[in-house]
């Protein structure tokens, strides 16, 4: 009978471990979203933004390197949503506009 009791204990442990892991992943995902929303937006005065020709609205850029349809939302460095603001690897600790653009735009690979 002790083998049966060990098997039950093992099952309880595995269920508890799986539940704890799932809860940790879920709560970690929520905090990541909250942090992205709390990032300050890149301003026109930001030295990196100036150097990269960043604009909040890609349709307003006069840079010859801009191609129609290029926005931060479809750039490999951007990890936010399709609308609003999100993090960009080129601007650590700051958020850029999804409809923005800069000269470092590199299309996401499909």
Phi and psi in radians as a Rosetta constraint file:
Dihedral C 1 N 2 CA 2 C 2 CIRCULARHARMONIC -1.131 0.35
Dihedral N 2 CA 2 C 2 N 3 CIRCULARHARMONIC -0.520 0.35
Dihedral C 2 N 3 CA 3 C 3 CIRCULARHARMONIC -1.122 0.35
Dihedral N 3 CA 3 C 3 N 4 CIRCULARHARMONIC -0.641 0.35
Dihedral C 3 N 4 CA 4 C 4 CIRCULARHARMONIC -1.185 0.35
Dihedral N 4 CA 4 C 4 N 5 CIRCULARHARMONIC -0.715 0.35
Dihedral C 4 N 5 CA 5 C 5 CIRCULARHARMONIC -1.156 0.35
Dihedral N 5 CA 5 C 5 N 6 CIRCULARHARMONIC -0.699 0.35
Dihedral C 5 N 6 CA 6 C 6 CIRCULARHARMONIC -1.077 0.35
Dihedral N 6 CA 6 C 6 N 7 CIRCULARHARMONIC -0.727 0.35
Dihedral C 6 N 7 CA 7 C 7 CIRCULARHARMONIC -1.109 0.35
Dihedral N 7 CA 7 C 7 N 8 CIRCULARHARMONIC -0.708 0.35
Dihedral C 7 N 8 CA 8 C 8 CIRCULARHARMONIC -1.165 0.35
Dihedral N 8 CA 8 C 8 N 9 CIRCULARHARMONIC -0.726 0.35
Dihedral C 8 N 9 CA 9 C 9 CIRCULARHARMONIC -1.113 0.35
Dihedral N 9 CA 9 C 9 N 10 CIRCULARHARMONIC -0.720 0.35
Dihedral C 9 N 10 CA 10 C 10 CIRCULARHARMONIC -1.096 0.35
Dihedral N 10 CA 10 C 10 N 11 CIRCULARHARMONIC -0.747 0.35
Dihedral C 10 N 11 CA 11 C 11 CIRCULARHARMONIC -1.103 0.35
Dihedral N 11 CA 11 C 11 N 12 CIRCULARHARMONIC -0.769 0.35
Dihedral C 11 N 12 CA 12 C 12 CIRCULARHARMONIC -1.064 0.35
Dihedral N 12 CA 12 C 12 N 13 CIRCULARHARMONIC -0.752 0.35
Dihedral C 12 N 13 CA 13 C 13 CIRCULARHARMONIC -1.072 0.35
Dihedral N 13 CA 13 C 13 N 14 CIRCULARHARMONIC -0.814 0.35
Dihedral C 13 N 14 CA 14 C 14 CIRCULARHARMONIC -1.113 0.35
Dihedral N 14 CA 14 C 14 N 15 CIRCULARHARMONIC -0.700 0.35
Dihedral C 14 N 15 CA 15 C 15 CIRCULARHARMONIC -1.103 0.35
Dihedral N 15 CA 15 C 15 N 16 CIRCULARHARMONIC -0.779 0.35
Dihedral C 15 N 16 CA 16 C 16 CIRCULARHARMONIC -1.106 0.35
Dihedral N 16 CA 16 C 16 N 17 CIRCULARHARMONIC -0.768 0.35
Dihedral C 16 N 17 CA 17 C 17 CIRCULARHARMONIC -1.105 0.35
Dihedral N 17 CA 17 C 17 N 18 CIRCULARHARMONIC -0.753 0.35
Dihedral C 17 N 18 CA 18 C 18 CIRCULARHARMONIC -1.130 0.35
Dihedral N 18 CA 18 C 18 N 19 CIRCULARHARMONIC -0.729 0.35
Dihedral C 18 N 19 CA 19 C 19 CIRCULARHARMONIC -1.120 0.35
Dihedral N 19 CA 19 C 19 N 20 CIRCULARHARMONIC -0.723 0.35
Dihedral C 19 N 20 CA 20 C 20 CIRCULARHARMONIC -1.136 0.35
Dihedral N 20 CA 20 C 20 N 21 CIRCULARHARMONIC -0.747 0.35
Dihedral C 20 N 21 CA 21 C 21 CIRCULARHARMONIC -1.102 0.35
Dihedral N 21 CA 21 C 21 N 22 CIRCULARHARMONIC -0.750 0.35
Dihedral C 21 N 22 CA 22 C 22 CIRCULARHARMONIC -1.109 0.35
Dihedral N 22 CA 22 C 22 N 23 CIRCULARHARMONIC -0.738 0.35
Dihedral C 22 N 23 CA 23 C 23 CIRCULARHARMONIC -1.126 0.35
Dihedral N 23 CA 23 C 23 N 24 CIRCULARHARMONIC -0.693 0.35
Dihedral C 23 N 24 CA 24 C 24 CIRCULARHARMONIC -1.140 0.35
Dihedral N 24 CA 24 C 24 N 25 CIRCULARHARMONIC -0.721 0.35
Dihedral C 24 N 25 CA 25 C 25 CIRCULARHARMONIC -1.147 0.35
Dihedral N 25 CA 25 C 25 N 26 CIRCULARHARMONIC -0.750 0.35
Dihedral C 25 N 26 CA 26 C 26 CIRCULARHARMONIC -1.120 0.35
Dihedral N 26 CA 26 C 26 N 27 CIRCULARHARMONIC -0.837 0.35
Dihedral C 26 N 27 CA 27 C 27 CIRCULARHARMONIC -1.183 0.35
Dihedral N 27 CA 27 C 27 N 28 CIRCULARHARMONIC -0.585 0.35
Dihedral C 27 N 28 CA 28 C 28 CIRCULARHARMONIC -1.143 0.35
Dihedral N 28 CA 28 C 28 N 29 CIRCULARHARMONIC -0.655 0.35
Dihedral C 28 N 29 CA 29 C 29 CIRCULARHARMONIC -1.159 0.35
Dihedral N 29 CA 29 C 29 N 30 CIRCULARHARMONIC -0.677 0.35
Dihedral C 29 N 30 CA 30 C 30 CIRCULARHARMONIC -1.152 0.35
Dihedral N 30 CA 30 C 30 N 31 CIRCULARHARMONIC -0.729 0.35
Dihedral C 30 N 31 CA 31 C 31 CIRCULARHARMONIC -1.188 0.35
Dihedral N 31 CA 31 C 31 N 32 CIRCULARHARMONIC -0.553 0.35
Dihedral C 31 N 32 CA 32 C 32 CIRCULARHARMONIC -1.128 0.35
Dihedral N 32 CA 32 C 32 N 33 CIRCULARHARMONIC -0.720 0.35
Dihedral C 32 N 33 CA 33 C 33 CIRCULARHARMONIC -1.147 0.35
Dihedral N 33 CA 33 C 33 N 34 CIRCULARHARMONIC -0.763 0.35
Dihedral C 33 N 34 CA 34 C 34 CIRCULARHARMONIC -1.073 0.35
Dihedral N 34 CA 34 C 34 N 35 CIRCULARHARMONIC -0.710 0.35
Dihedral C 34 N 35 CA 35 C 35 CIRCULARHARMONIC -1.139 0.35
Dihedral N 35 CA 35 C 35 N 36 CIRCULARHARMONIC -0.702 0.35
Dihedral C 35 N 36 CA 36 C 36 CIRCULARHARMONIC -1.097 0.35
Dihedral N 36 CA 36 C 36 N 37 CIRCULARHARMONIC -0.674 0.35
Dihedral C 36 N 37 CA 37 C 37 CIRCULARHARMONIC -1.217 0.35
Dihedral N 37 CA 37 C 37 N 38 CIRCULARHARMONIC -0.454 0.35
Dihedral C 37 N 38 CA 38 C 38 CIRCULARHARMONIC -1.525 0.35
Dihedral N 38 CA 38 C 38 N 39 CIRCULARHARMONIC -0.102 0.35
Dihedral C 38 N 39 CA 39 C 39 CIRCULARHARMONIC -1.145 0.35
Dihedral N 39 CA 39 C 39 N 40 CIRCULARHARMONIC 2.452 0.35
Dihedral C 39 N 40 CA 40 C 40 CIRCULARHARMONIC -1.228 0.35
Dihedral N 40 CA 40 C 40 N 41 CIRCULARHARMONIC 2.554 0.35
Dihedral C 40 N 41 CA 41 C 41 CIRCULARHARMONIC -1.346 0.35
Dihedral N 41 CA 41 C 41 N 42 CIRCULARHARMONIC 2.552 0.35
Dihedral C 41 N 42 CA 42 C 42 CIRCULARHARMONIC -1.145 0.35
Dihedral N 42 CA 42 C 42 N 43 CIRCULARHARMONIC 2.308 0.35
Dihedral C 42 N 43 CA 43 C 43 CIRCULARHARMONIC -1.792 0.35
Dihedral N 43 CA 43 C 43 N 44 CIRCULARHARMONIC 2.876 0.35
Dihedral C 43 N 44 CA 44 C 44 CIRCULARHARMONIC -1.116 0.35
Dihedral N 44 CA 44 C 44 N 45 CIRCULARHARMONIC -0.433 0.35
Dihedral C 44 N 45 CA 45 C 45 CIRCULARHARMONIC -1.430 0.35
Dihedral N 45 CA 45 C 45 N 46 CIRCULARHARMONIC -0.182 0.35
Dihedral C 45 N 46 CA 46 C 46 CIRCULARHARMONIC -1.108 0.35
Dihedral N 46 CA 46 C 46 N 47 CIRCULARHARMONIC 2.225 0.35
Dihedral C 46 N 47 CA 47 C 47 CIRCULARHARMONIC -1.051 0.35
Dihedral N 47 CA 47 C 47 N 48 CIRCULARHARMONIC -0.666 0.35
Dihedral C 47 N 48 CA 48 C 48 CIRCULARHARMONIC -1.174 0.35
Dihedral N 48 CA 48 C 48 N 49 CIRCULARHARMONIC -0.708 0.35
Dihedral C 48 N 49 CA 49 C 49 CIRCULARHARMONIC -1.067 0.35
Dihedral N 49 CA 49 C 49 N 50 CIRCULARHARMONIC -0.737 0.35
Dihedral C 49 N 50 CA 50 C 50 CIRCULARHARMONIC -1.123 0.35
Dihedral N 50 CA 50 C 50 N 51 CIRCULARHARMONIC -0.781 0.35
Dihedral C 50 N 51 CA 51 C 51 CIRCULARHARMONIC -1.123 0.35
Dihedral N 51 CA 51 C 51 N 52 CIRCULARHARMONIC -0.573 0.35
Dihedral C 51 N 52 CA 52 C 52 CIRCULARHARMONIC -1.682 0.35
Dihedral N 52 CA 52 C 52 N 53 CIRCULARHARMONIC 0.047 0.35
Dihedral C 52 N 53 CA 53 C 53 CIRCULARHARMONIC 1.121 0.35
Dihedral N 53 CA 53 C 53 N 54 CIRCULARHARMONIC 0.565 0.35
Dihedral C 53 N 54 CA 54 C 54 CIRCULARHARMONIC -1.149 0.35
Dihedral N 54 CA 54 C 54 N 55 CIRCULARHARMONIC 2.370 0.35
Dihedral C 54 N 55 CA 55 C 55 CIRCULARHARMONIC -2.291 0.35
Dihedral N 55 CA 55 C 55 N 56 CIRCULARHARMONIC 2.542 0.35
Dihedral C 55 N 56 CA 56 C 56 CIRCULARHARMONIC -1.255 0.35
Dihedral N 56 CA 56 C 56 N 57 CIRCULARHARMONIC -0.377 0.35
Dihedral C 56 N 57 CA 57 C 57 CIRCULARHARMONIC -2.270 0.35
Dihedral N 57 CA 57 C 57 N 58 CIRCULARHARMONIC 1.904 0.35
Dihedral C 57 N 58 CA 58 C 58 CIRCULARHARMONIC -0.976 0.35
Dihedral N 58 CA 58 C 58 N 59 CIRCULARHARMONIC -0.498 0.35
Dihedral C 58 N 59 CA 59 C 59 CIRCULARHARMONIC -1.218 0.35
Dihedral N 59 CA 59 C 59 N 60 CIRCULARHARMONIC -0.212 0.35
Dihedral C 59 N 60 CA 60 C 60 CIRCULARHARMONIC -1.663 0.35
Dihedral N 60 CA 60 C 60 N 61 CIRCULARHARMONIC -0.127 0.35
Dihedral C 60 N 61 CA 61 C 61 CIRCULARHARMONIC -1.290 0.35
Dihedral N 61 CA 61 C 61 N 62 CIRCULARHARMONIC 2.547 0.35
Dihedral C 61 N 62 CA 62 C 62 CIRCULARHARMONIC -1.926 0.35
Dihedral N 62 CA 62 C 62 N 63 CIRCULARHARMONIC 0.143 0.35
Dihedral C 62 N 63 CA 63 C 63 CIRCULARHARMONIC -1.212 0.35
Dihedral N 63 CA 63 C 63 N 64 CIRCULARHARMONIC 2.283 0.35
Dihedral C 63 N 64 CA 64 C 64 CIRCULARHARMONIC -1.150 0.35
Dihedral N 64 CA 64 C 64 N 65 CIRCULARHARMONIC -0.353 0.35
Dihedral C 64 N 65 CA 65 C 65 CIRCULARHARMONIC -1.320 0.35
Dihedral N 65 CA 65 C 65 N 66 CIRCULARHARMONIC -0.306 0.35
Dihedral C 65 N 66 CA 66 C 66 CIRCULARHARMONIC -1.244 0.35
Dihedral N 66 CA 66 C 66 N 67 CIRCULARHARMONIC 2.303 0.35
Dihedral C 66 N 67 CA 67 C 67 CIRCULARHARMONIC -1.916 0.35
Dihedral N 67 CA 67 C 67 N 68 CIRCULARHARMONIC 2.509 0.35
Dihedral C 67 N 68 CA 68 C 68 CIRCULARHARMONIC -0.919 0.35
Dihedral N 68 CA 68 C 68 N 69 CIRCULARHARMONIC 2.309 0.35
Dihedral C 68 N 69 CA 69 C 69 CIRCULARHARMONIC 1.614 0.35
Dihedral N 69 CA 69 C 69 N 70 CIRCULARHARMONIC -0.250 0.35
Dihedral C 69 N 70 CA 70 C 70 CIRCULARHARMONIC -1.290 0.35
Dihedral N 70 CA 70 C 70 N 71 CIRCULARHARMONIC 2.158 0.35
Dihedral C 70 N 71 CA 71 C 71 CIRCULARHARMONIC -2.488 0.35
Dihedral N 71 CA 71 C 71 N 72 CIRCULARHARMONIC 2.948 0.35
Dihedral C 71 N 72 CA 72 C 72 CIRCULARHARMONIC -1.044 0.35
Dihedral N 72 CA 72 C 72 N 73 CIRCULARHARMONIC -0.610 0.35
Dihedral C 72 N 73 CA 73 C 73 CIRCULARHARMONIC -1.047 0.35
Dihedral N 73 CA 73 C 73 N 74 CIRCULARHARMONIC -0.468 0.35
Dihedral C 73 N 74 CA 74 C 74 CIRCULARHARMONIC -1.948 0.35
Dihedral N 74 CA 74 C 74 N 75 CIRCULARHARMONIC 0.450 0.35
Dihedral C 74 N 75 CA 75 C 75 CIRCULARHARMONIC -1.777 0.35
Dihedral N 75 CA 75 C 75 N 76 CIRCULARHARMONIC 2.506 0.35
Dihedral C 75 N 76 CA 76 C 76 CIRCULARHARMONIC -1.169 0.35
Dihedral N 76 CA 76 C 76 N 77 CIRCULARHARMONIC -0.352 0.35
Dihedral C 76 N 77 CA 77 C 77 CIRCULARHARMONIC -1.466 0.35
Dihedral N 77 CA 77 C 77 N 78 CIRCULARHARMONIC -0.253 0.35
Dihedral C 77 N 78 CA 78 C 78 CIRCULARHARMONIC -1.606 0.35
Dihedral N 78 CA 78 C 78 N 79 CIRCULARHARMONIC 2.346 0.35
Dihedral C 78 N 79 CA 79 C 79 CIRCULARHARMONIC -2.180 0.35
Dihedral N 79 CA 79 C 79 N 80 CIRCULARHARMONIC 0.338 0.35
Dihedral C 79 N 80 CA 80 C 80 CIRCULARHARMONIC -1.611 0.35
Dihedral N 80 CA 80 C 80 N 81 CIRCULARHARMONIC -2.938 0.35
Dihedral C 80 N 81 CA 81 C 81 CIRCULARHARMONIC -1.409 0.35
Dihedral N 81 CA 81 C 81 N 82 CIRCULARHARMONIC 3.109 0.35
Dihedral C 81 N 82 CA 82 C 82 CIRCULARHARMONIC -1.274 0.35
Dihedral N 82 CA 82 C 82 N 83 CIRCULARHARMONIC -0.308 0.35
Dihedral C 82 N 83 CA 83 C 83 CIRCULARHARMONIC -2.309 0.35
Dihedral N 83 CA 83 C 83 N 84 CIRCULARHARMONIC 2.886 0.35
Dihedral C 83 N 84 CA 84 C 84 CIRCULARHARMONIC 1.385 0.35
Dihedral N 84 CA 84 C 84 N 85 CIRCULARHARMONIC -2.501 0.35
Dihedral C 84 N 85 CA 85 C 85 CIRCULARHARMONIC -2.138 0.35
Dihedral N 85 CA 85 C 85 N 86 CIRCULARHARMONIC 2.682 0.35
Dihedral C 85 N 86 CA 86 C 86 CIRCULARHARMONIC -2.787 0.35
Dihedral N 86 CA 86 C 86 N 87 CIRCULARHARMONIC 2.970 0.35
Dihedral C 86 N 87 CA 87 C 87 CIRCULARHARMONIC -1.251 0.35
Dihedral N 87 CA 87 C 87 N 88 CIRCULARHARMONIC 2.598 0.35
Dihedral C 87 N 88 CA 88 C 88 CIRCULARHARMONIC -2.325 0.35
Dihedral N 88 CA 88 C 88 N 89 CIRCULARHARMONIC 2.372 0.35
Dihedral C 88 N 89 CA 89 C 89 CIRCULARHARMONIC -1.092 0.35
Dihedral N 89 CA 89 C 89 N 90 CIRCULARHARMONIC -0.430 0.35
Dihedral C 89 N 90 CA 90 C 90 CIRCULARHARMONIC -1.389 0.35
Dihedral N 90 CA 90 C 90 N 91 CIRCULARHARMONIC -0.297 0.35
Dihedral C 90 N 91 CA 91 C 91 CIRCULARHARMONIC -2.203 0.35
Dihedral N 91 CA 91 C 91 N 92 CIRCULARHARMONIC 1.240 0.35
Dihedral C 91 N 92 CA 92 C 92 CIRCULARHARMONIC -0.982 0.35
Dihedral N 92 CA 92 C 92 N 93 CIRCULARHARMONIC 2.330 0.35
Dihedral C 92 N 93 CA 93 C 93 CIRCULARHARMONIC 1.379 0.35
Dihedral N 93 CA 93 C 93 N 94 CIRCULARHARMONIC 0.133 0.35
Dihedral C 93 N 94 CA 94 C 94 CIRCULARHARMONIC -2.351 0.35
Dihedral N 94 CA 94 C 94 N 95 CIRCULARHARMONIC 2.810 0.35
Dihedral C 94 N 95 CA 95 C 95 CIRCULARHARMONIC -1.954 0.35
Dihedral N 95 CA 95 C 95 N 96 CIRCULARHARMONIC 2.515 0.35
Dihedral C 95 N 96 CA 96 C 96 CIRCULARHARMONIC -2.003 0.35
Dihedral N 96 CA 96 C 96 N 97 CIRCULARHARMONIC 2.819 0.35
Dihedral C 96 N 97 CA 97 C 97 CIRCULARHARMONIC -1.339 0.35
Dihedral N 97 CA 97 C 97 N 98 CIRCULARHARMONIC 2.399 0.35
Dihedral C 97 N 98 CA 98 C 98 CIRCULARHARMONIC -1.036 0.35
Dihedral N 98 CA 98 C 98 N 99 CIRCULARHARMONIC -0.579 0.35
Dihedral C 98 N 99 CA 99 C 99 CIRCULARHARMONIC -1.595 0.35
Dihedral N 99 CA 99 C 99 N 100 CIRCULARHARMONIC 0.175 0.35
Dihedral C 99 N 100 CA 100 C 100 CIRCULARHARMONIC -1.391 0.35
Dihedral N 100 CA 100 C 100 N 101 CIRCULARHARMONIC -3.074 0.35
Dihedral C 100 N 101 CA 101 C 101 CIRCULARHARMONIC -2.865 0.35
Dihedral N 101 CA 101 C 101 N 102 CIRCULARHARMONIC 2.629 0.35
Dihedral C 101 N 102 CA 102 C 102 CIRCULARHARMONIC -2.541 0.35
Dihedral N 102 CA 102 C 102 N 103 CIRCULARHARMONIC 2.955 0.35
Dihedral C 102 N 103 CA 103 C 103 CIRCULARHARMONIC -1.193 0.35
Dihedral N 103 CA 103 C 103 N 104 CIRCULARHARMONIC -0.218 0.35
Dihedral C 103 N 104 CA 104 C 104 CIRCULARHARMONIC -1.560 0.35
Dihedral N 104 CA 104 C 104 N 105 CIRCULARHARMONIC 0.145 0.35
Dihedral C 104 N 105 CA 105 C 105 CIRCULARHARMONIC -0.940 0.35
Dihedral N 105 CA 105 C 105 N 106 CIRCULARHARMONIC 2.227 0.35
Dihedral C 105 N 106 CA 106 C 106 CIRCULARHARMONIC -2.320 0.35
Dihedral N 106 CA 106 C 106 N 107 CIRCULARHARMONIC 2.064 0.35
Dihedral C 106 N 107 CA 107 C 107 CIRCULARHARMONIC -1.031 0.35
Dihedral N 107 CA 107 C 107 N 108 CIRCULARHARMONIC 2.474 0.35
Dihedral C 107 N 108 CA 108 C 108 CIRCULARHARMONIC -1.150 0.35
Dihedral N 108 CA 108 C 108 N 109 CIRCULARHARMONIC 2.482 0.35
Dihedral C 108 N 109 CA 109 C 109 CIRCULARHARMONIC -1.457 0.35
Dihedral N 109 CA 109 C 109 N 110 CIRCULARHARMONIC 2.363 0.35
